[in-house]
Amino acid sequence: MADRDVLGFVDEQLQQLHDANLYNDIRVLDGEQGAWVVIDGEKKLNLCSNNYLGLAGDDDLKEAAIAAIRKFGVGPGAVRTIAGTMSIHGQLEEELARFKGREASVVVQSGFNANLTVIPLLVTKGDIIYSDSLNHASIIDGCRLSRAQIRVYPHLDMQTLEQLMKEDVDHDGNKLVVTDGVFSMDGDLANLPAVADLAEQYGCISMVDDAHGEGVLGSHGAGIVNHFALGERINVEMGTLSKAMGCVGGFVAGDARLIEYIKQRGRPFLFSSSLTPPEAGANLASIRKLAASDELVEQLWDNARYFQGAMREIGFDTGHTETPITPVMIGDAGVSAEFSRRLFDRNIFAQSIGFPTVPAGMARIRVMLSAVHSREDLDYALETFGDIGKEMDLI
Ligand SMILES: Cc1ncc(COP(=O)(O)O)c(C=O)c1O
């Protein structure tokens, strides 16, 4: 018995991933994020980062991070409620709330943690959650942690959502409807005005995960609530600082009393150390940059329109995207992985995405466009996608 390999199951699991072409070959970047990155000593056109506005390598953000290190050091030293709250955290939360047009905000270590922080504070055992079937993993995990009943409605299906809400009309406890704003694997948008209407009609708290909306949608990239001019009609906005904002961190924005409550009871806020000073400093710089100019946001959309229009002309299926997220639908995970490998051989870094990140049989190359891509970069990508698509009989 003592010789039993208790971790033997891991070998089987890994083998299954290899057999199903779902094993992630993790690429290592040797340098900063940009339109081009260095991998294995070679320059590759970067088509798969969430660095929408190019801020991950921005000089002003770097300077702000260095200045924050000089003043505050590199580590926060503690969780926020003990000794880990520095003035730079307060400043970031204040400016972030203003940027989002909300009363207050609170930052945590990541977007994932922001969902784990807020959802279990809104609903608990005996309560009900309505969740879109394509919601992000961090929403799903936040919902599971809450122990509330989870009622999943088919993607974007507002009729079914209303039907479910009607069935629960006599329910006494809290009810929450939660959705991604921009769906990260398809680039389509939630019907947020309808979500707000239904939430108001049926007495539900409404919440949006705006991870892919910040820096992309709305005036100066303020996000999806701003894009649909919904003001305070969505009760809770959760977001990330790791994508368009160029750094790392997550936040919740909304009513001041909700934010106060999170600071008292949000578990990742209470039990995990705060954002580091350089992260807080860089995030502040990115919010200020966006508030001052929407030039980068415009550039991002120009690139998205150009690339997506040309891809469709070439004959690729780019799904239902309404944003710079560009799914190039392939279907079979093996074919999609092979497409990605051929791109890589021709110096294009664009990862294949398969199950469980997307449904089985709907593998795709997800192209992430950025404001820092030049027209030349995009033309090179279009030509190469076209060549490989023909080689593989996909177009
Ligand atoms: C919709 C959505 N929510 C939350 C997250 C998590 O954000 P972070 O990377 O800051 O943890 C992501 C990132 O992948 C996301 O796409």
The ligand as a Gaussian input file, in Angstrom:
#p B3LYP/6-31G(d) Opt

LIG

0 1
 C      -14.593000      38.343000     -18.541000
 C      -13.413000      38.229000     -17.623000
 N      -13.599000      38.401000     -16.307000
 C      -12.566000      38.317000     -15.442000
 C      -11.296000      38.035000     -15.868000
 C      -10.188000      37.922000     -14.871000
 O       -9.398000      39.074000     -14.875000
 P       -7.911000      39.039000     -14.315000
 O       -7.033000      38.514000     -15.397000
 O       -7.638000      40.446000     -13.936000
 O       -7.925000      38.127000     -13.126000
 C      -11.063000      37.855000     -17.232000
 C       -9.677000      37.564000     -17.710000
 O       -9.391000      36.602000     -18.342000
 C      -12.142000      37.939000     -18.136000
 O      -11.955000      37.746000     -19.445000

